[in-house]
């Protein structure tokens, strides 16, 4: 398993076993911290308000601490002043030749500006753009061709007028960030830096330094969360989801067509700038992986531990192809019985779009995949993970709807404040107990007069206040996009035994052998460029690391790698095994 640590020195990942002591994990983490870190003051916890001295829990095992694969832990420590002073004096005397060694600890965000952490490439690329919205010359302009005035000057990316004109419901995350940063840290003000973002945390602090006993035996204004007012989020982390080929969705839905039962899968792809929205982000879906599941006509069941174990392996293999898990997709389809392929419309404005259970599931997935952000106080902010639903629209056609849930939804689920209810459009608010403190919750709505009013959210409130809609589509002739994989079908998808499809040597031979022996390298490369074929070949453990890397390059468009792969002994061994298989 892997534990993730968010430290003042950046993100670190430590591989470990559940039976290992936490002390063994800390010994691997310590070299990654600054030299002036005082390890005696090291604190670890799942949240900024749930930190525990590491020396008090170092003798416990990972399993005893309840940490699971992918757990994200915050780390803090005090600075060893004497070590810092020695290093500073050494630098002044020329003892330290590398200037970077004099800065052994990241200063607080108020002094140093944005955190020094690694963000996704798409975020780093968008930081370099101004995002300004150009405007044509207006009839009101009274200047020359090279002049500019208030009627034709570019608009900021968060301009509400442009948003209304182009019917954009949510501005992009980077436009929202620019707006907050401009308001918080004005240029030329000379003030200290203030992080423009802070991830909401509605949990009660059980390690409050206020001098009282921890909750539930004591409480004060410092450790209890304030009253919460929910309103619909006006920005979104991802602006558009693009499925790189319609075959991807068609093959996913084919399971329902064959069995009449629902199906669930995780989406793999990558992020890129999206020009249709100022400073927007597009999630490009390249593949879908269906974890082990038991499908039913009205839902499905999965073993969470089995799924987590399986997906950790798939995540690692997908990373070799340049892909990451960017979302989840599931069906909710029921045939109308008319014989024309129509399906019932279950999700609409008078019922629900995402049920309360689905909202909490989406929030949990977003919490598992935090978005690294150097402009956030915690070093992360929300998530780029998307949720796609395939169901019937009002025309009774099979359609896709794409959503994210708000940062408030993430915080509510993290604090265990809400749960699903028998009414899918309503989220039930949990009661306060010894593990959680639930403050007053309100939500803002427009009354019959069009005025915003505050309503008490207890005992339940509409989950629509937690939803963020995302557009979706496929590449078009005007905006073409080359899929990463040439083929989607041909080789069985994983975990589809219920359809009579199994991944074995016989299927592999049927799919690959003829192309491998034909001498047609273009045909062979098309066969290699299949996500599920690559996953299966990796699971056989026949190819070495170098040959596996060649296979990934060949599958993603490198023609030279095909020739190198075919000449390798491991590839010849695989072909020989297929030749001898039944």
C-alpha positions, 0 to 999 in steps of 0.5 A: 500500500502507499501512504501520501504525506503533505509536508511543508517540503512538498508531497511524499509517497511511502510504500509500506505494509499494513503490518508495519509499524508507523515508526518504520514509515516515519524513518522513510519519510524523515530523509525527505524533510528539511534538515532543520526539521525538529522530529521531536515535534513532528505531528501527523494527521488526516486534517489540519485540525486532527494532528497527533504527535508522531512519537505518541503513535509510532509503535502502532501498526498502519492497520491499527491506525486505520490508514488505508491505501492512498491515505493522505496525511498532513505533516507539520513540525517546528523549526530547529532554530540552532540548525538554521542559524548554523546554516545561515552563518555558514552561508555568510562565510562561504561554507555553503556554495549552493545558494539553494542550501541556505533555504532549508525550510519553506517559509510560511505562506504569508511571507513566501507567496504561493507554496512550492509544490508540483501541480498538474502540467495543465495548471502550470500551463494555465498559470502562464496565460493571461486569460483575457477575453478580447473584444472587437472595436465598438461603435462607441470607440473614438480612438484610432486603430491602435488605441484602446478604451473601456469599450474595446479593452479585453475583459478579465476571464471571470467577467459575468457579462461574458458569462451570461452572454455565452450562457456559461453557468460556471466560470473556470477554476483558474478564472475564479482563482485569478479573481480571488487572488486579485482581490486578496493580493493586489499588485503594488499594495506591499502587503504580506501574501495571503493564500486566496484559497482554503479547502473547507473543513467542517470537522470538529478539532479533537486536538484543540489547544484551548485547554479543555477536554476533547470533544465530546467532553469539552468544546469551545468556539475555536474547535467547533465548526461555525454555522454553514450556509450552502449555496450553489458553487459558481465555478468548476474544476473541469469545464468539459469532458471529451470522450475521444471516441464514441466506440468507448461509450458504445462498448461500455453500454453494450454490457447493459444491452446484453444483460439488462443490468447496470454497469460501473467503470472508472475513466482514464485520461488526461487534462488539457487547456480548454479554449471554449472557456476562458482559462478552462480545463478539458478532461480527455477520456481515453479508456474505461476500466470496469472493476469487479462488480455484481450487476443488477437491473436496478443497481450494482454492488462492489467489494470496496477493499477488492476494488481498491486493491484492483484499482491501485494496480490499474492506476500504476499500469495506466501511469506508464501510458501517461494516463490517470484516473480522472472520473467514474461512469455508470449506467441507469438505463431501463428499456421502455419496451417499445422495441425502438431502443428508447429508455425511460427518462428518470433524471430530470428537474422534477425528480433528481439529477444525481441521487443523494447516495451518488453525491456522497459517492462522488464526494468520497472519490473527489476526496481521494483524488485531491487537486494539488494547488500552490495557491491554497493554504493546505496545498490542495483544493477540491478535485478534478475527478468527474462523475458521468451518468448514462441514462435516458433524457426527456426524448427517451434517448440514451444520453450522458450527463456529467457532474462534479460536487462542490467543495462544500459537499466534499467537506460535509462528507468528510465530516460525516454530516450528511447521508443518503435518504429515501428521497433521492433528491434530498440529503439527510443531515446526521445528528451530533454524536461523540464522533462528530459535531453538526452545527446549524446548516442553512441553504440559500434559495430563490423564493416565488418573488425571485429573492434570495432567502436563507432556509434551515437545511435540517433535517434534509435539503436538496442535493442540487445545492451540492452539484456542479454541472460539466459539459461533455461531448466527442471530437468534431470536424471543427475540433478534431482530437486524435485518440491515444488508442487505435482500437477499443474493441476486439480484445475483451474488457476485464471483469466481463465474465458475466457476458461470457467474455474472458481474458485468456491465452485463447483470446489473446492468440485470436486477437494478436497472433495473426497480426504479429506473424503477418509482418504488417507492422502498421496492423500490429501497431493498431492491435497493440494500441488497445488499453485492455490488451495492454493491461492483460499483457502486463498481468502476464509478467512475460515482458521485462521492464524495458520491453513493457516500456517499448510496448507502451510507446508502440501502443501510443504512436511510436512506430520505431518502438514497434520494430525494437519490441518485435526484435526483443527475446521477451516478445518472441517468448510471448509469440511462442507461447501463443503459437503453442496455446490451444 
